[in-house]
Amino acid sequence: MLTNQKLFVHLNGGIRLPVTVQGASRRVISLSSSDMQATSQQEDENTPHSKQLSSVAGIVALGKFDALHIGHRELAIQASKAGTPFLLSFTGMAEVLGWEPRAPVVAKCDRKRVLSSWSSCCGEVVPTELEVEFSKVRNLTPRQFVEKLSKELGVRGVVAGKNYRFGYRASGDASELSRLCEEYGIEAYIINPVMDKKQSILATGFNDAKERGQVSSTRVRYALSEGDMGYVSELLGRNHRLILMLNDSQSFSIKTTSRILDSYPKSCLLNLPPKEGVYENCRIISKEKVVPCRVVVDTTNIHLELVEIDPICIQESRYLNIEFGV
């Protein structure tokens, strides 16, 4: 099995297109019209190992997949019904389009855990992520985009929501995607979006030009900004998990009978926290134990307080996993 690797797709014309595969393996794939060669490129610069691959040969769900919410899960479920499920999204959009940088809803190091939890809904298969660098494909027309899926990646089918837009300046819609896929011999499965049960959010000042009442990453971010963790859990289909990466002087361990644990600066955060406030029913998640706690979020720090004063011992860790209950 190949691990800790990077994937690149070489398109016709000499474009080297970086792609990251999140999951059990990472690969370097060189694709051309005549042959396809996969090369393992170790991050520690070890000697590459090569083998032949036919193609991705799976069913690709199309979207942004920031929050990995229940709408994204439904895309993966439908993809798994037709074949091996992949999630195809684009990285670097904020930098290219000049958006303000923002923390992800799901920490990058936590995405594999979330996707693994979907396997029971996806025929016991964990969906694999394919991340394509946006700057390399932003100028592709809808036709060119579908052509690349067909000829370069060998995609057998795509799944997208009926509101999906693609191609240069989002000029293509789901109807055009279906038409082009049929032309290139790719199955296209266009599904209705998963609708948010909490439509009253529209009366609270929530503003999104793409708003159609569907579950979206924007809604997840809004719910977090309101500190409504019950609503966040509904949208995600799971409790929100906050990940902190600690430096050497901050390594996390619990060997105490005191309620007060410690405080950590927000600079340690790897993903988006809820708004400032006090959060009950939280849990510190470790390999050894799940510890109930109370979380206080202020302008600069995350504070942890134990709920029970029982002797606790958790092995030292560089990552602190905090799950918010409802």
Rosetta silent file (secondary structure, phi, psi, omega in degrees, C-alpha in Angstrom):
SEQUENCE: MLTNQKLFVHLNGGIRLPVTVQGASRRVISLSSSDMQATSQQEDENTPHSKQLSSVAGIVALGKFDALHIGHRELAIQASKAGTPFLLSFTGMAEVLGWEPRAPVVAKCDRKRVLSSWSSCCGEVVPTELEVEFSKVRNLTPRQFVEKLSKELGVRGVVAGKNYRFGYRASGDASELSRLCEEYGIEAYIINPVMDKKQSILATGFNDAKERGQVSSTRVRYALSEGDMGYVSELLGRNHRLILMLNDSQSFSIKTTSRILDSYPKSCLLNLPPKEGVYENCRIISKEKVVPCRVVVDTTNIHLELVEIDPICIQESRYLNIEFGV
SCORE:     score description
SCORE:     0.000 S_00000001
   1 L     0.000  137.528 -179.216    0.000    0.000    0.000 S_00000001
   2 L   -90.066  133.698 -179.231    1.293    3.465   -0.882 S_00000001
   3 L  -134.026  159.860  177.096    1.294    6.045    1.904 S_00000001
   4 L    49.600   55.176 -175.991    2.278    9.690    2.463 S_00000001
   5 E  -128.009  169.825  177.895    2.378   10.458   -1.232 S_00000001
   6 L  -120.283  147.710 -177.218    1.285   13.154   -3.670 S_00000001
   7 E  -114.227  132.896  175.310   -0.797   12.761   -6.786 S_00000001
   8 E  -127.333  143.964  174.207   -0.313   14.708  -10.000 S_00000001
   9 E  -113.220  123.226  178.861   -2.295   14.515  -13.207 S_00000001
  10 E   -95.233  111.903 -179.575   -0.387   15.341  -16.391 S_00000001
  11 E   -89.750  161.507  177.048   -2.805   16.717  -18.955 S_00000001
  12 L   -57.667  144.053 -178.806   -2.210   16.927  -22.710 S_00000001
  13 L    93.699    2.822  172.911   -0.133   19.953  -23.622 S_00000001
  14 L    89.053    8.541  178.398    2.326   19.512  -20.776 S_00000001
  15 E   -77.659  127.046  177.749    0.226   20.841  -17.900 S_00000001
  16 E  -101.189  109.999 -167.673    1.238   19.156  -14.646 S_00000001
  17 E  -106.124  106.260 -177.838   -1.872   19.233  -12.521 S_00000001
  18 E   -66.823  133.413  177.065   -1.378   18.595   -8.788 S_00000001
  19 E  -135.395  133.022  177.741   -4.028   16.365   -7.259 S_00000001
  20 E  -104.504  129.077  175.122   -4.155   15.200   -3.661 S_00000001
  21 E  -101.607  114.923  176.962   -5.729   11.843   -2.866 S_00000001
  22 E   -93.038  127.247  178.588   -7.057   11.733    0.699 S_00000001
  23 L   151.193 -146.227 -174.917   -7.532    8.212    1.989 S_00000001
  24 L   -71.520  -23.852 -176.908   -5.554    5.032    2.309 S_00000001
  25 L  -146.073  158.398  171.631   -3.028    6.002   -0.355 S_00000001
  26 L  -126.980  144.261 -175.556   -1.518    8.839   -2.309 S_00000001
  27 L  -139.133  164.063  169.070   -0.064    8.444   -5.775 S_00000001
  28 E  -112.086  114.921 -176.481    1.607   10.330   -8.581 S_00000001
  29 E  -111.769  126.160  173.161   -0.274    9.624  -11.786 S_00000001
  30 E  -105.006  117.935 -176.559    1.020   10.611  -15.222 S_00000001
  31 E  -113.394  133.569  172.406   -1.784   10.483  -17.749 S_00000001
  32 L  -142.759  172.373 -178.399   -1.485   10.706  -21.513 S_00000001
  33 L   -69.641  -19.287 -175.861   -3.558    9.471  -24.420 S_00000001
  34 L   -99.291  -33.792  179.235   -1.149    6.588  -24.988 S_00000001
  35 L  -154.740  164.965  179.712   -0.374    5.307  -21.524 S_00000001
  36 E  -133.029  120.359 -178.093   -0.991    5.858  -17.834 S_00000001
  37 E  -123.403  133.020  177.225    1.755    5.386  -15.310 S_00000001
  38 E  -104.225  131.252  179.457    1.472    5.684  -11.562 S_00000001
  39 E  -125.178  126.318  175.600    4.541    6.659   -9.582 S_00000001
  40 E   -78.643  121.428  179.265    4.775    6.620   -5.824 S_00000001
  41 L  -115.427  102.062 -177.249    6.515    9.819   -4.701 S_00000001
  42 E   -70.440  141.855  179.670    7.456    9.589   -1.051 S_00000001
  43 L   -67.403  -21.561  179.097    7.447   12.825    0.898 S_00000001
  44 L   -91.970   17.352  175.227   10.815   11.909    2.397 S_00000001
  45 L    65.046   26.687  174.081   12.313   11.809   -1.123 S_00000001
  46 L   -67.583  165.920  179.846   12.776    8.036   -1.137 S_00000001
  47 L   -61.179  128.054 -178.068   13.310    6.293   -4.461 S_00000001
  48 L   -64.488  151.721  176.028   10.018    6.331   -6.403 S_00000001
  49 E  -119.905  132.221 -175.166    8.168    3.099   -7.080 S_00000001
  50 E  -117.090  149.004  170.264    6.152    2.765  -10.310 S_00000001
  51 E  -155.183  162.491 -177.455    3.315    0.596  -11.499 S_00000001
  52 E   -86.825  137.244  173.239    0.696    0.757  -14.237 S_00000001
  53 L  -123.645  143.688  178.497   -2.816    1.984  -13.554 S_00000001
  54 L   -74.574  -50.236  179.640   -5.696    1.858  -16.011 S_00000001
  55 L   177.064 -178.028  173.389   -7.468    5.007  -14.720 S_00000001
  56 L   -62.706  -43.962  172.542   -9.472    6.325  -11.818 S_00000001
  57 L    49.635   50.368  178.070  -12.337    4.191  -13.190 S_00000001
  58 L  -142.346 -169.910  177.845  -14.873    5.210  -10.614 S_00000001
  59 E  -106.030  120.696 -171.945  -17.886    7.410   -9.997 S_00000001
  60 E  -103.127  121.760  172.311  -16.902   10.972   -9.160 S_00000001
  61 E   -85.629  135.797 -175.258  -19.052   13.210   -6.975 S_00000001
  62 E  -108.294  133.276  179.243  -18.611   16.885   -7.856 S_00000001
  63 L   171.181 -171.064  178.357  -18.646   19.703   -5.306 S_00000001
  64 L   -95.600  -34.792  172.255  -16.562   21.806   -2.912 S_00000001
  65 L    57.909   39.998  177.651  -16.784   19.441    0.083 S_00000001
  66 L   -71.355  -57.348 -172.825  -15.654   21.957    2.683 S_00000001
  67 L   -86.343  -13.847 -173.431  -17.908   20.944    5.571 S_00000001
  68 L    50.005   54.841 -177.551  -18.510   17.303    4.567 S_00000001
  69 L   -89.643 -174.839 -173.843  -22.160   17.807    5.537 S_00000001
  70 H   -68.154  -24.296  173.779  -25.171   15.552    4.914 S_00000001
  71 H   -69.381  -40.527  175.905  -25.620   16.921    1.391 S_00000001
  72 H   -65.698  -39.400  178.573  -22.059   15.903    0.534 S_00000001
  73 H   -61.790  -38.567  179.507  -22.644   12.526    2.145 S_00000001
  74 H   -64.700  -37.847  175.032  -25.674   11.988   -0.093 S_00000001
  75 H   -60.015  -43.785  179.603  -23.529   12.645   -3.176 S_00000001
  76 H   -65.329  -38.970  178.967  -21.060   10.015   -1.950 S_00000001
  77 H   -61.765  -46.740 -179.185  -23.877    7.552   -1.254 S_00000001
  78 H   -65.643  -36.931  176.999  -25.281    7.928   -4.764 S_00000001
  79 H   -63.621  -39.960 -177.861  -21.782    7.575   -6.252 S_00000001
  80 H   -67.768  -24.944  178.691  -21.215    4.371   -4.270 S_00000001
  81 H   -71.759  -22.197 -177.585  -24.416    2.865   -5.694 S_00000001
  82 H  -103.639  -14.618 -178.621  -22.977    3.164   -9.205 S_00000001
  83 L   169.084 -158.852  177.943  -19.354    2.249   -8.549 S_00000001
  84 L   -73.121  122.431 -173.776  -16.264    3.141   -6.523 S_00000001
  85 E   -83.353  133.222  172.742  -16.941    6.585   -4.993 S_00000001
  86 E  -126.149  149.999  173.067  -14.590    9.534   -5.384 S_00000001
  87 E  -112.933  118.945 -178.664  -15.037   13.147   -4.278 S_00000001
  88 E  -108.768  119.265  178.227  -13.569   15.670   -6.724 S_00000001
  89 E  -139.871  175.384 -173.400  -13.081   19.224   -5.535 S_00000001
  90 E  -117.318  137.971  178.101  -10.746   22.139   -6.182 S_00000001
  91 E  -105.567  157.953  176.164   -8.092   23.633   -3.929 S_00000001
  92 L    77.416   16.127 -179.475   -6.687   27.142   -3.928 S_00000001
  93 H   -65.824  -40.083 -177.860   -9.912   28.846   -5.015 S_00000001
  94 H   -61.794  -43.326 -179.055   -9.650   31.525   -2.328 S_00000001
  95 H   -65.883  -43.084 -177.820   -6.149   32.532   -3.379 S_00000001
  96 H   -69.177  -40.936 -175.070   -7.003   32.628   -7.086 S_00000001
  97 H   -91.931   -1.163  175.933  -10.303   34.468   -6.670 S_00000001
  98 L    77.196   24.186  177.286   -9.060   36.847   -3.993 S_00000001
  99 L   -76.600  154.475  175.728  -11.302   35.606   -1.198 S_00000001
 100 L   -66.591  134.666  177.329  -10.405   36.287    2.410 S_00000001
 101 L   -62.451  142.744  178.963   -8.595   33.281    3.948 S_00000001
 102 L  -147.321  154.189 -179.187  -10.749   31.370    6.409 S_00000001
 103 L   -70.360  145.455  176.460  -10.446   28.284    8.566 S_00000001
 104 L   -71.391  157.447  175.094  -11.977   25.061    7.209 S_00000001
 105 L   -71.143  -40.749  178.128  -15.032   23.568    8.872 S_00000001
 106 L  -111.109  126.249  176.878  -13.276   20.177    9.033 S_00000001
 107 L   -60.075  141.512 -177.836   -9.586   20.045    9.889 S_00000001
 108 H   -56.145  -39.539 -178.454   -7.580   18.482    7.081 S_00000001
 109 H   -72.299   -9.106 -177.676   -6.198   15.835    9.443 S_00000001
 110 H  -104.554   -4.876 -175.165   -9.763   14.908   10.468 S_00000001
 111 H   -66.450  -37.694  179.535  -11.272   14.412    7.014 S_00000001
 112 H   -61.337  -39.752  178.117  -10.272   10.750    6.764 S_00000001
 113 H   -61.903  -45.439 -178.942  -12.128   10.008   10.007 S_00000001
 114 H   -63.224  -47.044 -179.449  -15.282   11.696    8.731 S_00000001
 115 H   -63.731  -35.988  177.844  -15.153    9.928    5.362 S_00000001
 116 H   -63.367  -33.064  179.338  -14.540    6.598    7.105 S_00000001
 117 H   -69.512  -16.784  178.331  -17.729    7.149    9.095 S_00000001
 118 L   -83.641  -10.937 -172.315  -19.627    7.299    5.782 S_00000001
 119 H   -58.843  -34.970 -179.445  -18.548    3.794    4.739 S_00000001
 120 H   -64.796  -23.157  177.734  -21.596    2.166    6.324 S_00000001
 121 H   -93.973  -10.250 -173.190  -23.764    4.262    3.986 S_00000001
 122 L  -117.190   39.593  178.169  -21.507    3.677    0.961 S_00000001
 123 L    64.923   33.664 -179.155  -21.480   -0.091    0.674 S_00000001
 124 L    61.729   28.438  175.484  -18.694   -0.432    3.257 S_00000001
 125 L  -117.746  132.871  176.519  -16.374    1.614    1.003 S_00000001
 126 L   -84.898  120.523  178.372  -14.627    4.765    2.217 S_00000001
 127 L   -59.102  143.145  179.011  -14.912    7.512   -0.436 S_00000001
 128 E  -102.454  135.571  179.233  -11.562    8.751   -1.763 S_00000001
 129 E   -90.855  135.219  170.376  -10.890   12.466   -2.153 S_00000001
 130 E  -118.322  119.536 -179.501   -9.338   13.925   -5.305 S_00000001
 131 E  -113.348  119.310 -178.486   -8.268   17.540   -4.952 S_00000001
 132 E  -105.024  137.377  179.002   -7.380   19.424   -8.140 S_00000001
 133 E   -68.106  119.450 -172.718   -5.550   22.743   -8.084 S_00000001
 134 H   -60.222  -37.338 -176.399   -8.122   25.323   -9.174 S_00000001
 135 H   -61.641  -23.617 -177.779   -5.628   27.590  -10.957 S_00000001
 136 H   -85.161  -14.443 -176.731   -4.888   24.809  -13.451 S_00000001
 137 L  -125.116   -0.992 -171.901   -8.494   24.276  -14.515 S_00000001
 138 L   -61.781  -27.163 -177.128  -10.221   27.627  -13.949 S_00000001
 139 L   -94.875    3.779  178.823  -10.143   28.543  -17.651 S_00000001
 140 L   -71.952  135.507  172.697  -11.535   25.252  -18.925 S_00000001
 141 L   -71.704  164.962  175.764  -14.877   25.470  -20.708 S_00000001
 142 H   -53.328  -41.933  178.880  -17.586   23.037  -19.587 S_00000001
 143 H   -63.151  -45.160 -179.901  -16.771   20.841  -22.586 S_00000001
 144 H   -62.981  -37.075  179.399  -13.044   20.836  -21.846 S_00000001
 145 H   -63.647  -48.459  179.803  -13.719   19.944  -18.223 S_00000001
 146 H   -65.776  -36.237  178.083  -15.866   16.925  -19.116 S_00000001
 147 H   -61.239  -40.576  178.141  -13.353   15.917  -21.781 S_00000001
 148 H   -64.874  -41.723  177.782  -10.615   15.812  -19.147 S_00000001
 149 H   -58.451  -41.410 -176.296  -12.789   13.679  -16.876 S_00000001
 150 H   -76.091  -54.662 -170.294  -13.365   11.251  -19.725 S_00000001
 151 H   -84.733  -31.256 -175.560  -10.045   11.114  -21.559 S_00000001
 152 H   -96.260  -39.479 -178.629   -7.521   11.877  -18.848 S_00000001
 153 L   -99.729  -14.286  179.637   -9.045   10.382  -15.703 S_00000001
 154 L    65.586   31.249 -178.437  -11.159    7.678  -17.288 S_00000001
 155 L   -64.418  133.353  179.976  -14.114    8.579  -15.084 S_00000001
 156 L   -86.901  -26.107 -178.796  -17.061    6.209  -15.617 S_00000001
 157 E  -165.032  161.042  177.416  -19.695    8.475  -14.122 S_00000001
 158 E  -129.496  150.898  173.779  -20.355   11.691  -12.215 S_00000001
 159 E  -125.046  131.868  179.819  -22.824   12.638   -9.508 S_00000001
 160 E  -148.835  155.471  174.053  -23.826   16.258   -8.956 S_00000001
 161 E   -75.935  158.003 -175.819  -26.636   18.259   -7.409 S_00000001
 162 L   -68.065  -13.864  177.233  -29.103   19.922   -9.733 S_00000001
 163 L   -97.007    8.040 -176.228  -27.708   23.343   -8.731 S_00000001
 164 L   -66.494  136.585  175.543  -24.117   22.402   -9.616 S_00000001
 165 L  -121.573  146.701 -178.073  -22.175   24.896  -11.756 S_00000001
 166 E  -154.846  171.264 -179.061  -18.878   24.211  -13.507 S_00000001
 167 L    83.855  175.335 -175.887  -16.533   25.462  -16.210 S_00000001
 168 H   -55.944  125.781 -178.359  -15.089   28.923  -16.752 S_00000001
 169 H    53.347   35.032  177.963  -16.962   31.471  -14.633 S_00000001
 170 H    52.042   42.432 -175.561  -19.440   28.715  -13.689 S_00000001
 171 L   -78.031  -17.528 -179.525  -20.900   28.879  -17.181 S_00000001
 172 E  -100.477  144.776  176.852  -22.101   25.253  -17.189 S_00000001
 173 L  -117.157 -174.665 -175.424  -25.079   23.893  -15.267 S_00000001
 174 H   -63.986  -35.045  179.175  -26.360   20.428  -14.429 S_00000001
 175 H   -64.942  -42.023  178.704  -28.283   20.122  -17.697 S_00000001
 176 H   -69.038  -35.471  176.915  -25.163   20.858  -19.719 S_00000001
 177 H   -59.712  -45.168  178.999  -23.181   18.445  -17.564 S_00000001
 178 H   -61.817  -44.404 -178.558  -25.661   15.676  -18.409 S_00000001
 179 H   -63.987  -45.153 -178.551  -25.560   16.483  -22.116 S_00000001
 180 H   -69.004  -37.891  178.329  -21.765   16.587  -22.305 S_00000001
 181 H   -62.804  -40.889  177.546  -21.376   13.421  -20.249 S_00000001
 182 H   -61.987  -39.326  179.448  -23.680   11.574  -22.616 S_00000001
 183 H   -64.337  -34.867 -177.860  -21.600   12.827  -25.539 S_00000001
 184 L   -98.027    9.175  175.857  -18.391   11.534  -23.960 S_00000001
 185 L    75.234   27.095  178.637  -19.849    8.245  -22.789 S_00000001
 186 L  -108.492  135.510  174.221  -19.956    9.091  -19.085 S_00000001
 187 E   -71.841  137.680  177.855  -22.943    8.304  -16.908 S_00000001
 188 E  -122.155  126.985  179.252  -24.381   11.406  -15.233 S_00000001
 189 E  -118.040  106.587 -179.595  -26.486   11.207  -12.087 S_00000001
 190 E  -100.876  121.307 -174.194  -28.112   14.527  -11.189 S_00000001
 191 E  -117.384  156.608  175.665  -29.757   14.440   -7.779 S_00000001
 192 L   -71.717  143.142  178.890  -31.955   16.792   -5.806 S_00000001
 193 L   -68.033  154.033  173.034  -30.119   18.652   -3.037 S_00000001
 194 L   -76.551  121.845 -174.835  -30.681   17.692    0.582 S_00000001
 195 E   -87.482  144.743  177.586  -32.908   20.429    1.945 S_00000001
 196 L   -77.325  127.955  179.699  -32.368   22.115    5.280 S_00000001
 197 L   -70.671  -19.147 -175.612  -35.278   21.480    7.637 S_00000001
 198 L   -99.136   73.021 -177.770  -34.635   24.811    9.336 S_00000001
 199 H   -74.930  -13.111  179.235  -35.896   27.201    6.680 S_00000001
 200 H   -64.794  -12.410  178.633  -36.621   29.902    9.263 S_00000001
 201 H   -58.710  -25.769 -177.564  -32.939   30.798    9.005 S_00000001
 202 H   -65.290  -21.548 -178.216  -33.872   32.957    5.998 S_00000001
 203 H   -91.579    3.680 -175.099  -35.597   35.425    8.285 S_00000001
 204 H  -103.068    8.799 -179.537  -32.513   35.947   10.468 S_00000001
 205 L    96.718    2.331  176.813  -30.436   37.954    8.032 S_00000001
 206 L   -63.469  127.308 -174.345  -28.725   34.957    6.433 S_00000001
 207 L  -134.321  116.860  177.698  -27.677   36.132    2.978 S_00000001
 208 L  -148.884  123.056 -176.851  -26.271   33.971    0.213 S_00000001
 209 L   -61.444  -25.388 -178.968  -26.855   34.579   -3.481 S_00000001
 210 L   -92.628    5.204 -175.555  -26.815   30.819   -4.099 S_00000001
 211 L   -63.243  123.794  175.824  -29.329   30.122   -1.351 S_00000001
 212 L  -131.257   10.462 -178.378  -32.050   27.687   -2.423 S_00000001
 213 L    90.052    2.935 -177.914  -32.861   26.217    0.983 S_00000001
 214 E   -85.204  157.202  171.239  -30.400   23.344    0.613 S_00000001
 215 L   -62.591  133.922 -176.633  -27.924   22.125    3.217 S_00000001
 216 L  -149.452  161.457  175.602  -24.664   23.922    2.500 S_00000001
 217 H   -63.662  -32.405  177.764  -21.249   24.664    3.972 S_00000001
 218 H   -61.477  -40.761  178.210  -22.375   28.300    4.208 S_00000001
 219 H   -67.037  -37.154  177.294  -25.205   27.248    6.504 S_00000001
 220 H   -62.363  -45.413  178.625  -22.802   25.227    8.647 S_00000001
 221 H   -61.840  -40.157  178.170  -20.562   28.265    9.003 S_00000001
 222 H   -62.137  -46.305 -179.405  -23.560   30.410    9.873 S_00000001
 223 H   -61.080  -39.354  176.641  -24.692   27.938   12.556 S_00000001
 224 H   -64.872  -39.837  179.994  -21.185   27.930   14.056 S_00000001
 225 H   -66.419  -21.666  176.833  -21.132   31.724   14.066 S_00000001
 226 H   -92.665   -9.189 -177.962  -24.388   31.616   16.058 S_00000001
 227 L    70.885   21.249 -178.945  -23.079   28.984   18.466 S_00000001
 228 L   -91.796   85.663 -172.597  -26.056   26.745   17.656 S_00000001
 229 H   -73.314  -24.710  173.711  -24.363   23.357   18.011 S_00000001
 230 H   -64.897  -43.676  178.216  -27.614   21.421   17.684 S_00000001
 231 H   -66.014  -40.492  176.881  -28.169   22.999   14.279 S_00000001
 232 H   -58.213  -45.869 -179.305  -24.530   22.349   13.339 S_00000001
 233 H   -63.422  -37.643  177.703  -24.966   18.663   14.196 S_00000001
 234 H   -61.678  -43.622 -177.490  -28.145   18.449   12.094 S_00000001
 235 H   -71.394  -37.511 -177.812  -26.348   19.859    9.058 S_00000001
 236 H   -82.302  -26.055 -172.942  -23.213   17.752    9.486 S_00000001
 237 L    76.584   17.967 -179.392  -24.930   14.524   10.478 S_00000001
 238 L  -167.976  167.884  174.393  -22.451   14.296   13.354 S_00000001
 239 L   -75.732  146.569  178.362  -21.136   16.434   16.201 S_00000001
 240 L   -70.865  135.158  178.174  -18.654   19.147   15.314 S_00000001
 241 E  -117.169  125.829  179.455  -15.075   18.276   16.230 S_00000001
 242 E  -100.410  132.299 -178.270  -12.510   20.992   16.890 S_00000001
 243 E  -115.655  129.219  174.312   -8.834   20.090   16.421 S_00000001
 244 E  -115.000  134.825  174.135   -5.955   21.948   18.055 S_00000001
 245 E  -105.387  120.647 -173.676   -2.326   21.324   17.125 S_00000001
 246 L  -100.278  148.204  176.461   -0.057   22.033   20.060 S_00000001
 247 L   -83.896 -179.095 -173.843    3.603   22.947   20.033 S_00000001
 248 H   -58.527  -35.173 -178.270    6.240   21.181   22.107 S_00000001
 249 H   -82.217   -6.779 -176.775    5.571   23.308   25.187 S_00000001
 250 H  -112.953    8.410 -176.556    1.816   22.745   24.895 S_00000001
 251 L   -48.089  132.600 -171.091    1.656   18.941   24.555 S_00000001
 252 E   -89.417  130.370  172.259   -1.651   17.833   26.008 S_00000001
 253 E  -153.133  150.400  177.227   -1.942   15.375   28.868 S_00000001
 254 E  -120.658  118.462  171.435   -4.353   14.871   31.754 S_00000001
 255 E  -144.258   77.266 -168.642   -3.109   13.616   35.098 S_00000001
 256 E  -154.978  160.288  168.858   -5.246   15.511   37.521 S_00000001
 257 L  -116.848   11.268 -179.842   -8.145   15.587   39.932 S_00000001
 258 L   -91.601  148.594  178.170   -8.759   19.280   39.318 S_00000001
 259 L   -69.683  -42.647 -175.475  -11.694   20.597   37.308 S_00000001
 260 E   -78.587  125.714  179.489   -9.678   23.242   35.497 S_00000001
 261 E   -95.167  -79.839 -175.347   -7.448   21.806   32.789 S_00000001
 262 E  -165.697  173.049  176.055   -5.784   24.440   30.659 S_00000001
 263 E  -123.701  144.755 -177.371   -6.233   27.221   28.132 S_00000001
 264 E  -132.258  135.754 -179.653   -4.989   27.194   24.557 S_00000001
 265 E   -67.691  150.001  179.540   -4.631   30.122   22.133 S_00000001
 266 H   -63.915  -16.502  177.087   -6.837   30.157   19.051 S_00000001
 267 H   -64.278  -15.909  178.196   -3.661   30.161   16.974 S_00000001
 268 H   -80.611  -13.411 -172.426   -3.545   26.400   17.708 S_00000001
 269 E   -69.244  137.692  175.673   -6.853   25.792   15.898 S_00000001
 270 L  -102.807   -8.322  177.281   -6.855   23.754   12.702 S_00000001
 271 L  -151.325 -176.415 -167.882  -10.521   24.388   11.931 S_00000001
 272 L   -80.411  125.883  176.325  -13.433   26.693   12.676 S_00000001
 273 L   -88.719  166.584  171.530  -14.658   27.054   16.278 S_00000001
 274 L   -74.194  174.760 -178.585  -18.148   28.163   17.324 S_00000001
 275 L   -66.316  167.212 -179.320  -18.745   31.724   18.460 S_00000001
 276 L   -58.588  135.804 -179.955  -17.574   32.951   21.839 S_00000001
 277 E   161.410 -176.440  179.546  -19.482   31.366   24.687 S_00000001
 278 E  -106.523  129.940 -176.336  -19.758   28.482   27.147 S_00000001
 279 E  -122.713  117.004  177.712  -20.474   25.015   25.724 S_00000001
 280 E   -87.238  173.714  174.027  -21.721   22.149   27.875 S_00000001
 281 E    58.565   34.497  176.816  -21.823   18.446   26.930 S_00000001
 282 E   -96.791  168.328 -178.327  -18.444   18.493   25.208 S_00000001
 283 E  -142.792  138.411  168.864  -15.884   15.692   25.150 S_00000001
 284 E   -89.881  121.834 -175.667  -12.127   15.416   24.895 S_00000001
 285 E  -102.883  124.107  174.301  -11.486   12.528   22.502 S_00000001
 286 L  -134.995  171.787  178.465   -8.322   10.475   22.800 S_00000001
 287 L   -66.777  -29.854 -174.775   -7.311    6.942   21.851 S_00000001
 288 L   -89.205  -32.569 -168.778   -7.415    5.912   25.498 S_00000001
 289 L  -161.711  155.001  171.760  -10.492    7.637   26.833 S_00000001
 290 E  -109.620  121.647 -173.532  -13.392   10.018   26.231 S_00000001
 291 E  -113.837  116.642  176.521  -13.464   12.736   28.880 S_00000001
 292 E   -63.081  140.613 -178.997  -16.587   14.889   29.427 S_00000001
 293 E  -153.303  169.807  172.350  -15.751   18.569   29.656 S_00000001
 294 E  -112.749  138.012 -178.100  -17.039   22.111   29.418 S_00000001
 295 E  -117.094  131.995  174.461  -15.547   24.409   26.782 S_00000001
 296 E  -116.375  122.303  178.076  -15.288   28.172   27.019 S_00000001
 297 E  -106.958  122.274  173.915  -14.463   30.058   23.841 S_00000001
 298 L  -119.716 -166.144 -173.062  -13.367   33.675   24.185 S_00000001
 299 L   -66.595  -26.255 -174.448  -11.746   36.166   21.825 S_00000001
 300 L  -125.911  -17.893 -171.625   -8.265   34.687   22.100 S_00000001
 301 E  -136.638  162.683  169.879   -8.379   31.296   23.845 S_00000001
 302 E  -112.993  122.006 -177.960  -10.098   27.948   24.236 S_00000001
 303 E  -110.690  138.006 -179.841  -10.564   26.985   27.906 S_00000001
 304 E  -116.620  138.855  178.362  -11.311   23.441   29.098 S_00000001
 305 E  -137.967  128.023  179.644  -12.955   22.431   32.363 S_00000001
 306 E   -68.555  146.387  177.964  -13.628   18.875   33.518 S_00000001
 307 L   -85.276  -37.018 -178.670  -17.199   17.967   34.374 S_00000001
 308 L  -116.448  144.104  179.079  -16.277   15.254   36.898 S_00000001
 309 L   -98.684   69.078  174.794  -13.488   15.303   39.486 S_00000001
 310 L  -112.732  148.357  176.913  -12.269   11.747   39.033 S_00000001
 311 L   -57.806  126.966 -176.092   -8.608   10.774   38.670 S_00000001
 312 E  -130.428  139.785  176.081   -7.892   10.881   34.936 S_00000001
 313 E  -137.078  116.091  175.926   -4.801    9.951   32.985 S_00000001
 314 E  -123.155  134.999 -177.459   -4.508   10.536   29.250 S_00000001
 315 E   -62.131  145.591 -179.567   -1.287   10.006   27.351 S_00000001
 316 E   -58.087  139.469 -176.586    0.496   13.093   26.098 S_00000001
 317 E  -145.016  149.430  176.388   -0.551   14.153   22.604 S_00000001
 318 L   -84.195  -19.014 -179.064    0.285   16.856   20.079 S_00000001
 319 E  -114.416  135.535  179.060   -3.331   17.005   18.895 S_00000001
 320 E  -113.363  119.197 -177.997   -6.280   17.944   21.055 S_00000001
 321 E  -106.594  117.087 -179.096   -9.672   16.703   19.790 S_00000001
 322 E  -118.691  121.778  179.168  -12.732   18.424   21.253 S_00000001
 323 E  -106.481  132.091 -177.506  -16.197   17.262   20.261 S_00000001
 324 E   -95.177  123.002  176.317  -19.190   19.527   20.857 S_00000001
 325 L   -83.918 -174.028 -178.107  -22.387   17.890   22.039 S_00000001
 326 L  -118.119    0.000    0.000  -25.907   19.283   21.690 S_00000001
